[in-house]
Amino acid sequence: MAIFKIKKVGTLVLSVLGLLLLSILFASISYTKPAICHFAATNEQTASPEDDTVRIRIGFVGDIMAHLTQLNAQKRDDSTYDFHNNYVWFSAMFQANDLMIGNLETTFSGKEKGYSAYPMFNTPDALAEALKSAGFDILSTANNHMYDRSTHGLLRTMQVLKENQLLFTGSRSSTAEKRYLIYPVKGVHVGVIAYTYESGRYGDTVTINGLRIKKEDAARINSFNPANLGETTAEMRREYKNMLQEGADVVVFIIHWGDEYRITPSAYQLALADSLNKIGVDIVFGSHPHVVQPVDYLFDSVHHHTTLVVYSAGNFISNQRYETLENYNTEDGLYVEVTLQKTAGTPISIANASFYPTWVNKYQREGRNVYEVVPLDYIMGQDSLINNFTAAQLERMAKSRERTLERISLLRKGR
């Protein structure tokens, strides 16, 4: 049975606002289990007798949002935008991963369309450059705000990501392109695909967030109907098999699903996760609820296959907080690290998954708002850093950490 435990994870070096590099011992909550062989993998890396084990690390965070107060905070005096400071605490960790993934919950529709936030997002292109600089490799574009600016926004967002050398899944420029990515790292091929829930259908017309999707655009989008999980499962199984046929050794699904602000998975989340486990998916990363939901391992006793499911990693960055929604849960986030290992002559497996509570620190500097996502264990474990925060901030950070650690273990209780 999987257990939670406190674990010391290496020595990380973080660059903080251009100050000195700090070497620290980072405490995290780890969720460990016996390694289970999922399927045979072909490893292209030649293993030496001294070290025949290949390890790759995949990172994931949830919703990357840009509300109006965030846009105002990132606007410079010359009317340009700069988002780099948002991720300064995490860039070294992200860059150390072999693959870093996040959910891009906005569009890049261009200045001429007018920048905007909720309910119809259009964020400056500068965010894409900042995300690349922070260490992101793949972004999911499959979410309920992907069509906020119709066809133009859908296509231009993909173009901006390409210009910034960011890979993406969840949308495609044309039906000639695949719905998924195969990401090679250290001789291991990681298949990644993203889907978003549909808000309903009018005949053959798909809607996302209540917006009717043009037929030609619906073919560009990876979406599923929560009301028809049979159809959904069949579609996802086809893409899973396509990835395996193209050489994927490990398959990751990123699913935008569930109910906003609900701290436990909905019935259809649980049912779809079970189906993905039976299909053979190795990792499911969830987004959309804007709050952290539980983490679980699902085991298919028939095929002896285990799937790691993160039902929701919550908000990575947003302006959703108690002051705006009277909901502290929207302040909580989860940074996930999954380590895969492959030893010559053995199948690939998940060796470990670690979970780091995050929180958005919003404060004032020189009369303007500042947004920085902070790793809570790191901050609260360093006396020299604690002194930089007010008592009120530290209290909120401690409560956020407590909520997150409690939340991710909810499904494990009583087992």
GUSE-727387 format. One record per residue (C-alpha): residue in one letter; x, y negated, z. Coordinates in steps of 0.1 Angstrom, whole numbers, always signed. Layout:
REM GUSE-727387
<site resn="A" X="X" Y="Y" Z="Z"/>
...
***
This chain:
REM GUSE-727387
<site resn="M" X="+0" Y="+0" Z="+0"/>
<site resn="A" X="+13" Y="-35" Z="-8"/>
<site resn="I" X="+23" Y="-56" Z="+21"/>
<site resn="F" X="+31" Y="-92" Z="+28"/>
<site resn="K" X="+64" Y="-101" Z="+44"/>
<site resn="I" X="+87" Y="-131" Z="+49"/>
<site resn="K" X="+117" Y="-129" Z="+27"/>
<site resn="K" X="+148" Y="-150" Z="+22"/>
<site resn="V" X="+153" Y="-156" Z="-15"/>
<site resn="G" X="+188" Y="-165" Z="-26"/>
<site resn="T" X="+205" Y="-199" Z="-26"/>
<site resn="L" X="+188" Y="-224" Z="-48"/>
<site resn="V" X="+203" Y="-257" Z="-59"/>
<site resn="L" X="+177" Y="-285" Z="-64"/>
<site resn="S" X="+183" Y="-319" Z="-78"/>
<site resn="V" X="+162" Y="-345" Z="-59"/>
<site resn="L" X="+157" Y="-379" Z="-75"/>
<site resn="G" X="+193" Y="-381" Z="-87"/>
<site resn="L" X="+207" Y="-376" Z="-52"/>
<site resn="L" X="+233" Y="-350" Z="-41"/>
<site resn="L" X="+227" Y="-314" Z="-51"/>
<site resn="L" X="+215" Y="-295" Z="-21"/>
<site resn="S" X="+223" Y="-259" Z="-15"/>
<site resn="I" X="+196" Y="-242" Z="+7"/>
<site resn="L" X="+182" Y="-209" Z="+17"/>
<site resn="F" X="+146" Y="-209" Z="+4"/>
<site resn="A" X="+120" Y="-190" Z="+25"/>
<site resn="S" X="+90" Y="-176" Z="+7"/>
<site resn="I" X="+61" Y="-152" Z="+11"/>
<site resn="S" X="+68" Y="-121" Z="-9"/>
<site resn="Y" X="+43" Y="-95" Z="-20"/>
<site resn="T" X="+61" Y="-62" Z="-26"/>
<site resn="K" X="+51" Y="-27" Z="-37"/>
<site resn="P" X="+69" Y="+5" Z="-48"/>
<site resn="A" X="+80" Y="+1" Z="-84"/>
<site resn="I" X="+56" Y="+20" Z="-107"/>
<site resn="C" X="+66" Y="+30" Z="-142"/>
<site resn="H" X="+40" Y="+15" Z="-166"/>
<site resn="F" X="+53" Y="+26" Z="-199"/>
<site resn="A" X="+85" Y="+34" Z="-217"/>
<site resn="A" X="+104" Y="+4" Z="-229"/>
<site resn="T" X="+132" Y="+1" Z="-254"/>
<site resn="N" X="+160" Y="-22" Z="-241"/>
<site resn="E" X="+182" Y="-37" Z="-268"/>
<site resn="Q" X="+208" Y="-48" Z="-243"/>
<site resn="T" X="+237" Y="-24" Z="-240"/>
<site resn="A" X="+241" Y="-17" Z="-203"/>
<site resn="S" X="+276" Y="-13" Z="-189"/>
<site resn="P" X="+285" Y="+15" Z="-165"/>
<site resn="E" X="+291" Y="-11" Z="-138"/>
<site resn="D" X="+257" Y="-27" Z="-142"/>
<site resn="D" X="+230" Y="-9" Z="-162"/>
<site resn="T" X="+201" Y="-28" Z="-147"/>
<site resn="V" X="+185" Y="-57" Z="-166"/>
<site resn="R" X="+164" Y="-81" Z="-145"/>
<site resn="I" X="+142" Y="-109" Z="-159"/>
<site resn="R" X="+123" Y="-134" Z="-139"/>
<site resn="I" X="+90" Y="-149" Z="-150"/>
<site resn="G" X="+76" Y="-180" Z="-133"/>
<site resn="F" X="+40" Y="-193" Z="-134"/>
<site resn="V" X="+21" Y="-223" Z="-122"/>
<site resn="G" X="-16" Y="-232" Z="-126"/>
<site resn="D" X="-34" Y="-263" Z="-138"/>
<site resn="I" X="-12" Y="-292" Z="-151"/>
<site resn="M" X="-36" Y="-321" Z="-152"/>
<site resn="A" X="-34" Y="-359" Z="-158"/>
<site resn="H" X="-61" Y="-379" Z="-142"/>
<site resn="L" X="-65" Y="-416" Z="-147"/>
<site resn="T" X="-46" Y="-426" Z="-115"/>
<site resn="Q" X="-18" Y="-403" Z="-126"/>
<site resn="L" X="-16" Y="-420" Z="-160"/>
<site resn="N" X="-15" Y="-454" Z="-143"/>
<site resn="A" X="+13" Y="-442" Z="-120"/>
<site resn="Q" X="+34" Y="-429" Z="-149"/>
<site resn="K" X="+31" Y="-460" Z="-171"/>
<site resn="R" X="+62" Y="-481" Z="-172"/>
<site resn="D" X="+65" Y="-519" Z="-174"/>
<site resn="D" X="+72" Y="-516" Z="-212"/>
<site resn="S" X="+39" Y="-497" Z="-216"/>
<site resn="T" X="+57" Y="-464" Z="-222"/>
<site resn="Y" X="+51" Y="-433" Z="-200"/>
<site resn="D" X="+75" Y="-411" Z="-181"/>
<site resn="F" X="+64" Y="-380" Z="-162"/>
<site resn="H" X="+98" Y="-366" Z="-152"/>
<site resn="N" X="+96" Y="-375" Z="-115"/>
<site resn="N" X="+65" Y="-353" Z="-111"/>
<site resn="Y" X="+86" Y="-322" Z="-113"/>
<site resn="V" X="+120" Y="-332" Z="-98"/>
<site resn="W" X="+117" Y="-308" Z="-69"/>
<site resn="F" X="+110" Y="-278" Z="-92"/>
<site resn="S" X="+131" Y="-283" Z="-123"/>
<site resn="A" X="+162" Y="-264" Z="-110"/>
<site resn="M" X="+140" Y="-234" Z="-100"/>
<site resn="F" X="+120" Y="-235" Z="-133"/>
<site resn="Q" X="+152" Y="-237" Z="-154"/>
<site resn="A" X="+167" Y="-207" Z="-135"/>
<site resn="N" X="+138" Y="-185" Z="-147"/>
<site resn="D" X="+141" Y="-164" Z="-179"/>
<site resn="L" X="+105" Y="-175" Z="-188"/>
<site resn="M" X="+85" Y="-203" Z="-173"/>
<site resn="I" X="+47" Y="-206" Z="-180"/>
<site resn="G" X="+20" Y="-231" Z="-171"/>
<site resn="N" X="-15" Y="-241" Z="-180"/>
<site resn="L" X="-17" Y="-274" Z="-199"/>
<site resn="E" X="-51" Y="-287" Z="-191"/>
<site resn="T" X="-52" Y="-318" Z="-213"/>
<site resn="T" X="-47" Y="-327" Z="-250"/>
<site resn="F" X="-22" Y="-348" Z="-268"/>
<site resn="S" X="-45" Y="-366" Z="-292"/>
<site resn="G" X="-24" Y="-397" Z="-297"/>
<site resn="K" X="-23" Y="-433" Z="-285"/>
<site resn="E" X="-46" Y="-444" Z="-313"/>
<site resn="K" X="-74" Y="-424" Z="-298"/>
<site resn="G" X="-70" Y="-441" Z="-265"/>
<site resn="Y" X="-55" Y="-423" Z="-235"/>
<site resn="S" X="-81" Y="-410" Z="-211"/>
<site resn="A" X="-87" Y="-386" Z="-183"/>
<site resn="Y" X="-117" Y="-367" Z="-169"/>
<site resn="P" X="-141" Y="-358" Z="-184"/>
<site resn="M" X="-123" Y="-360" Z="-218"/>
<site resn="F" X="-86" Y="-358" Z="-215"/>
<site resn="N" X="-60" Y="-373" Z="-238"/>
<site resn="T" X="-25" Y="-377" Z="-223"/>
<site resn="P" X="+6" Y="-395" Z="-236"/>
<site resn="D" X="+30" Y="-372" Z="-256"/>
<site resn="A" X="+56" Y="-381" Z="-229"/>
<site resn="L" X="+42" Y="-354" Z="-207"/>
<site resn="A" X="+52" Y="-327" Z="-232"/>
<site resn="E" X="+88" Y="-340" Z="-231"/>
<site resn="A" X="+88" Y="-340" Z="-193"/>
<site resn="L" X="+75" Y="-304" Z="-191"/>
<site resn="K" X="+102" Y="-292" Z="-215"/>
<site resn="S" X="+128" Y="-310" Z="-194"/>
<site resn="A" X="+114" Y="-295" Z="-162"/>
<site resn="G" X="+120" Y="-260" Z="-176"/>
<site resn="F" X="+87" Y="-248" Z="-191"/>
<site resn="D" X="+90" Y="-224" Z="-220"/>
<site resn="I" X="+54" Y="-214" Z="-227"/>
<site resn="L" X="+22" Y="-234" Z="-221"/>
<site resn="S" X="-13" Y="-220" Z="-222"/>
<site resn="T" X="-36" Y="-243" Z="-243"/>
<site resn="A" X="-66" Y="-221" Z="-237"/>
<site resn="N" X="-88" Y="-239" Z="-212"/>
<site resn="N" X="-121" Y="-258" Z="-210"/>
<site resn="H" X="-104" Y="-292" Z="-219"/>
<site resn="M" X="-86" Y="-279" Z="-250"/>
<site resn="Y" X="-114" Y="-293" Z="-273"/>
<site resn="D" X="-120" Y="-326" Z="-255"/>
<site resn="R" X="-109" Y="-345" Z="-287"/>
<site resn="S" X="-124" Y="-321" Z="-312"/>
<site resn="T" X="-103" Y="-308" Z="-342"/>
<site resn="H" X="-79" Y="-337" Z="-342"/>
<site resn="G" X="-70" Y="-332" Z="-305"/>
<site resn="L" X="-67" Y="-294" Z="-309"/>
<site resn="L" X="-43" Y="-296" Z="-339"/>
<site resn="R" X="-23" Y="-326" Z="-327"/>
<site resn="T" X="-17" Y="-310" Z="-293"/>
<site resn="M" X="-1" Y="-280" Z="-310"/>
<site resn="Q" X="+20" Y="-302" Z="-332"/>
<site resn="V" X="+33" Y="-322" Z="-302"/>
<site resn="L" X="+42" Y="-290" Z="-284"/>
<site resn="K" X="+61" Y="-278" Z="-314"/>
<site resn="E" X="+80" Y="-311" Z="-317"/>
<site resn="N" X="+91" Y="-307" Z="-281"/>
<site resn="Q" X="+102" Y="-271" Z="-287"/>
<site resn="L" X="+75" Y="-257" Z="-263"/>
<site resn="L" X="+59" Y="-224" Z="-272"/>
<site resn="F" X="+21" Y="-221" Z="-266"/>
<site resn="T" X="-6" Y="-195" Z="-267"/>
<site resn="G" X="-44" Y="-199" Z="-266"/>
<site resn="S" X="-47" Y="-218" Z="-299"/>
<site resn="R" X="-32" Y="-215" Z="-333"/>
<site resn="S" X="-29" Y="-239" Z="-363"/>
<site resn="S" X="-44" Y="-214" Z="-387"/>
<site resn="T" X="-58" Y="-178" Z="-387"/>
<site resn="A" X="-26" Y="-167" Z="-405"/>
<site resn="E" X="-8" Y="-171" Z="-372"/>
<site resn="K" X="-10" Y="-145" Z="-344"/>
<site resn="R" X="-30" Y="-151" Z="-313"/>
<site resn="Y" X="-1" Y="-141" Z="-290"/>
<site resn="L" X="+36" Y="-146" Z="-285"/>
<site resn="I" X="+65" Y="-121" Z="-283"/>
<site resn="Y" X="+92" Y="-137" Z="-261"/>
<site resn="P" X="+125" Y="-119" Z="-262"/>
<site resn="V" X="+148" Y="-121" Z="-232"/>
<site resn="K" X="+178" Y="-100" Z="-223"/>
<site resn="G" X="+167" Y="-73" Z="-247"/>
<site resn="V" X="+132" Y="-71" Z="-232"/>
<site resn="H" X="+102" Y="-83" Z="-252"/>
<site resn="V" X="+75" Y="-100" Z="-232"/>
<site resn="G" X="+41" Y="-103" Z="-249"/>
<site resn="V" X="+21" Y="-133" Z="-238"/>
<site resn="I" X="-15" Y="-142" Z="-247"/>
<site resn="A" X="-40" Y="-168" Z="-232"/>
<site resn="Y" X="-78" Y="-169" Z="-233"/>
<site resn="T" X="-104" Y="-193" Z="-219"/>
<site resn="Y" X="-140" Y="-187" Z="-210"/>
<site resn="E" X="-168" Y="-200" Z="-232"/>
<site resn="S" X="-195" Y="-220" Z="-216"/>
<site resn="G" X="-222" Y="-204" Z="-238"/>
<site resn="R" X="-232" Y="-197" Z="-274"/>
<site resn="Y" X="-260" Y="-211" Z="-296"/>
<site resn="G" X="-265" Y="-183" Z="-321"/>
<site resn="D" X="-230" Y="-179" Z="-336"/>
<site resn="T" X="-218" Y="-212" Z="-323"/>
<site resn="V" X="-192" Y="-211" Z="-295"/>
<site resn="T" X="-192" Y="-238" Z="-269"/>
<site resn="I" X="-164" Y="-247" Z="-245"/>
<site resn="N" X="-172" Y="-271" Z="-217"/>
<site resn="G" X="-205" Y="-277" Z="-233"/>
<site resn="L" X="-189" Y="-289" Z="-266"/>
<site resn="R" X="-200" Y="-271" Z="-297"/>
<site resn="I" X="-169" Y="-257" Z="-315"/>
<site resn="K" X="-167" Y="-260" Z="-353"/>
<site resn="K" X="-166" Y="-225" Z="-369"/>
<site resn="E" X="-132" Y="-231" Z="-384"/>
<site resn="D" X="-119" Y="-242" Z="-350"/>
<site resn="A" X="-134" Y="-213" Z="-331"/>
<site resn="A" X="-112" Y="-190" Z="-352"/>
<site resn="R" X="-82" Y="-210" Z="-340"/>
<site resn="I" X="-91" Y="-206" Z="-303"/>
<site resn="N" X="-87" Y="-176" Z="-280"/>
<site resn="S" X="-120" Y="-176" Z="-261"/>
<site resn="F" X="-142" Y="-150" Z="-245"/>
<site resn="N" X="-179" Y="-147" Z="-235"/>
<site resn="P" X="-182" Y="-140" Z="-198"/>
<site resn="A" X="-217" Y="-128" Z="-204"/>
<site resn="N" X="-205" Y="-100" Z="-227"/>
<site resn="L" X="-175" Y="-83" Z="-210"/>
<site resn="G" X="-178" Y="-53" Z="-234"/>
<site resn="E" X="-171" Y="-75" Z="-264"/>
<site resn="T" X="-144" Y="-94" Z="-244"/>
<site resn="T" X="-127" Y="-62" Z="-234"/>
<site resn="A" X="-127" Y="-48" Z="-269"/>
<site resn="E" X="-112" Y="-80" Z="-283"/>
<site resn="M" X="-85" Y="-81" Z="-256"/>
<site resn="R" X="-77" Y="-44" Z="-261"/>
<site resn="R" X="-71" Y="-51" Z="-298"/>
<site resn="E" X="-46" Y="-79" Z="-291"/>
<site resn="Y" X="-29" Y="-58" Z="-264"/>
<site resn="K" X="-23" Y="-30" Z="-289"/>
<site resn="N" X="-11" Y="-55" Z="-315"/>
<site resn="M" X="+15" Y="-67" Z="-290"/>
<site resn="L" X="+26" Y="-32" Z="-283"/>
<site resn="Q" X="+29" Y="-24" Z="-320"/>
<site resn="E" X="+51" Y="-55" Z="-324"/>
<site resn="G" X="+74" Y="-42" Z="-297"/>
<site resn="A" X="+62" Y="-58" Z="-265"/>
<site resn="D" X="+77" Y="-40" Z="-234"/>
<site resn="V" X="+56" Y="-60" Z="-209"/>
<site resn="V" X="+23" Y="-77" Z="-215"/>
<site resn="V" X="+11" Y="-109" Z="-197"/>
<site resn="F" X="-24" Y="-123" Z="-200"/>
<site resn="I" X="-32" Y="-158" Z="-189"/>
<site resn="I" X="-69" Y="-162" Z="-183"/>
<site resn="H" X="-88" Y="-194" Z="-177"/>
<site resn="W" X="-118" Y="-181" Z="-158"/>
<site resn="G" X="-139" Y="-182" Z="-126"/>
<site resn="D" X="-159" Y="-209" Z="-109"/>
<site resn="E" X="-145" Y="-243" Z="-100"/>
<site resn="Y" X="-136" Y="-248" Z="-63"/>
<site resn="R" X="-145" Y="-212" Z="-54"/>
<site resn="I" X="-118" Y="-196" Z="-32"/>
<site resn="T" X="-126" Y="-160" Z="-41"/>
<site resn="P" X="-129" Y="-144" Z="-75"/>
<site resn="S" X="-163" Y="-142" Z="-91"/>
<site resn="A" X="-179" Y="-109" Z="-101"/>
<site resn="Y" X="-169" Y="-113" Z="-137"/>
<site resn="Q" X="-133" Y="-121" Z="-128"/>
<site resn="L" X="-131" Y="-89" Z="-108"/>
<site resn="A" X="-147" Y="-69" Z="-136"/>
<site resn="L" X="-125" Y="-84" Z="-163"/>
<site resn="A" X="-93" Y="-79" Z="-142"/>
<site resn="D" X="-103" Y="-42" Z="-137"/>
<site resn="S" X="-108" Y="-39" Z="-175"/>
<site resn="L" X="-74" Y="-54" Z="-181"/>
<site resn="N" X="-58" Y="-30" Z="-157"/>
<site resn="K" X="-74" Y="-1" Z="-175"/>
<site resn="I" X="-62" Y="-15" Z="-209"/>
<site resn="G" X="-27" Y="-14" Z="-196"/>
<site resn="V" X="-19" Y="-51" Z="-190"/>
<site resn="D" X="+10" Y="-56" Z="-166"/>
<site resn="I" X="+4" Y="-92" Z="-153"/>
<site resn="V" X="-26" Y="-114" Z="-152"/>
<site resn="F" X="-21" Y="-151" Z="-144"/>
<site resn="G" X="-54" Y="-170" Z="-137"/>
<site resn="S" X="-63" Y="-206" Z="-138"/>
<site resn="H" X="-94" Y="-229" Z="-138"/>
<site resn="P" X="-109" Y="-229" Z="-102"/>
<site resn="H" X="-86" Y="-257" Z="-92"/>
<site resn="V" X="-81" Y="-239" Z="-59"/>
<site resn="V" X="-58" Y="-210" Z="-50"/>
<site resn="Q" X="-75" Y="-176" Z="-51"/>
<site resn="P" X="-62" Y="-142" Z="-39"/>
<site resn="V" X="-34" Y="-121" Z="-53"/>
<site resn="D" X="-39" Y="-84" Z="-58"/>
<site resn="Y" X="-24" Y="-52" Z="-73"/>
<site resn="L" X="-49" Y="-31" Z="-92"/>
<site resn="F" X="-41" Y="+6" Z="-97"/>
<site resn="D" X="-55" Y="+27" Z="-125"/>
<site resn="S" X="-53" Y="+63" Z="-111"/>
<site resn="V" X="-60" Y="+79" Z="-144"/>
<site resn="H" X="-31" Y="+63" Z="-163"/>
<site resn="H" X="-10" Y="+56" Z="-132"/>
<site resn="H" X="-8" Y="+20" Z="-141"/>
<site resn="T" X="-5" Y="-11" Z="-119"/>
<site resn="T" X="-14" Y="-46" Z="-127"/>
<site resn="L" X="-4" Y="-77" Z="-108"/>
<site resn="V" X="-34" Y="-102" Z="-107"/>
<site resn="V" X="-31" Y="-138" Z="-96"/>
<site resn="Y" X="-67" Y="-148" Z="-98"/>
<site resn="S" X="-60" Y="-185" Z="-96"/>
<site resn="A" X="-28" Y="-204" Z="-89"/>
<site resn="G" X="-48" Y="-236" Z="-82"/>
<site resn="N" X="-37" Y="-270" Z="-93"/>
<site resn="F" X="+0" Y="-275" Z="-99"/>
<site resn="I" X="-5" Y="-313" Z="-104"/>
<site resn="S" X="-36" Y="-334" Z="-104"/>
<site resn="N" X="-54" Y="-361" Z="-85"/>
<site resn="Q" X="-79" Y="-337" Z="-71"/>
<site resn="R" X="-76" Y="-341" Z="-33"/>
<site resn="Y" X="-96" Y="-348" Z="-2"/>
<site resn="E" X="-98" Y="-385" Z="-10"/>
<site resn="T" X="-114" Y="-379" Z="-44"/>
<site resn="L" X="-134" Y="-347" Z="-39"/>
<site resn="E" X="-136" Y="-343" Z="-1"/>
<site resn="N" X="-121" Y="-309" Z="-7"/>
<site resn="Y" X="-86" Y="-301" Z="+8"/>
<site resn="N" X="-84" Y="-268" Z="-12"/>
<site resn="T" X="-78" Y="-287" Z="-45"/>
<site resn="E" X="-45" Y="-300" Z="-30"/>
<site resn="D" X="-31" Y="-264" Z="-28"/>
<site resn="G" X="-11" Y="-248" Z="-54"/>
<site resn="L" X="+9" Y="-216" Z="-60"/>
<site resn="Y" X="+42" Y="-211" Z="-78"/>
<site resn="V" X="+46" Y="-174" Z="-87"/>
<site resn="E" X="+79" Y="-156" Z="-95"/>
<site resn="V" X="+77" Y="-121" Z="-109"/>
<site resn="T" X="+109" Y="-101" Z="-112"/>
<site resn="L" X="+109" Y="-73" Z="-138"/>
<site resn="Q" X="+137" Y="-47" Z="-140"/>
<site resn="K" X="+149" Y="-22" Z="-165"/>
<site resn="T" X="+175" Y="+4" Z="-159"/>
<site resn="A" X="+190" Y="+24" Z="-188"/>
<site resn="G" X="+169" Y="+55" Z="-194"/>
<site resn="T" X="+140" Y="+44" Z="-172"/>
<site resn="P" X="+108" Y="+25" Z="-180"/>
<site resn="I" X="+105" Y="-12" Z="-172"/>
<site resn="S" X="+87" Y="-21" Z="-139"/>
<site resn="I" X="+77" Y="-50" Z="-116"/>
<site resn="A" X="+104" Y="-51" Z="-89"/>
<site resn="N" X="+90" Y="-79" Z="-69"/>
<site resn="A" X="+66" Y="-109" Z="-69"/>
<site resn="S" X="+72" Y="-139" Z="-47"/>
<site resn="F" X="+47" Y="-167" Z="-40"/>
<site resn="Y" X="+56" Y="-203" Z="-31"/>
<site resn="P" X="+30" Y="-227" Z="-17"/>
<site resn="T" X="+30" Y="-261" Z="-34"/>
<site resn="W" X="+14" Y="-295" Z="-27"/>
<site resn="V" X="+11" Y="-328" Z="-46"/>
<site resn="N" X="+27" Y="-356" Z="-25"/>
<site resn="K" X="+10" Y="-388" Z="-35"/>
<site resn="Y" X="+24" Y="-419" Z="-20"/>
<site resn="Q" X="+31" Y="-456" Z="-26"/>
<site resn="R" X="+65" Y="-470" Z="-37"/>
<site resn="E" X="+69" Y="-507" Z="-47"/>
<site resn="G" X="+32" Y="-511" Z="-49"/>
<site resn="R" X="+25" Y="-482" Z="-73"/>
<site resn="N" X="+14" Y="-446" Z="-68"/>
<site resn="V" X="+39" Y="-418" Z="-70"/>
<site resn="Y" X="+31" Y="-382" Z="-77"/>
<site resn="E" X="+56" Y="-354" Z="-69"/>
<site resn="V" X="+49" Y="-317" Z="-66"/>
<site resn="V" X="+67" Y="-303" Z="-36"/>
<site resn="P" X="+77" Y="-268" Z="-25"/>
<site resn="L" X="+64" Y="-267" Z="+10"/>
<site resn="D" X="+87" Y="-241" Z="+26"/>
<site resn="Y" X="+117" Y="-260" Z="+13"/>
<site resn="I" X="+106" Y="-293" Z="+26"/>
<site resn="M" X="+94" Y="-280" Z="+60"/>
<site resn="G" X="+125" Y="-260" Z="+65"/>
<site resn="Q" X="+149" Y="-290" Z="+63"/>
<site resn="D" X="+151" Y="-315" Z="+91"/>
<site resn="S" X="+169" Y="-340" Z="+69"/>
<site resn="L" X="+140" Y="-339" Z="+44"/>
<site resn="I" X="+112" Y="-338" Z="+70"/>
<site resn="N" X="+123" Y="-373" Z="+81"/>
<site resn="N" X="+113" Y="-386" Z="+47"/>
<site resn="F" X="+76" Y="-379" Z="+53"/>
<site resn="T" X="+51" Y="-394" Z="+76"/>
<site resn="A" X="+35" Y="-374" Z="+104"/>
<site resn="A" X="+2" Y="-375" Z="+84"/>
<site resn="Q" X="+19" Y="-361" Z="+53"/>
<site resn="L" X="+36" Y="-334" Z="+72"/>
<site resn="E" X="+3" Y="-324" Z="+89"/>
<site resn="R" X="-14" Y="-321" Z="+55"/>
<site resn="M" X="+15" Y="-301" Z="+41"/>
<site resn="A" X="+14" Y="-277" Z="+70"/>
<site resn="K" X="-23" Y="-272" Z="+66"/>
<site resn="S" X="-20" Y="-267" Z="+28"/>
<site resn="R" X="+7" Y="-241" Z="+33"/>
<site resn="E" X="-14" Y="-223" Z="+59"/>
<site resn="R" X="-45" Y="-223" Z="+36"/>
<site resn="T" X="-25" Y="-209" Z="+6"/>
<site resn="L" X="-9" Y="-181" Z="+25"/>
<site resn="E" X="-42" Y="-171" Z="+40"/>
<site resn="R" X="-59" Y="-173" Z="+6"/>
<site resn="I" X="-36" Y="-151" Z="-14"/>
<site resn="S" X="-40" Y="-123" Z="+11"/>
<site resn="L" X="-78" Y="-123" Z="+13"/>
<site resn="L" X="-84" Y="-92" Z="-9"/>
<site resn="R" X="-57" Y="-73" Z="+10"/>
<site resn="K" X="-74" Y="-76" Z="+44"/>
<site resn="G" X="-89" Y="-44" Z="+58"/>
<site resn="R" X="-70" Y="-21" Z="+34"/>
***
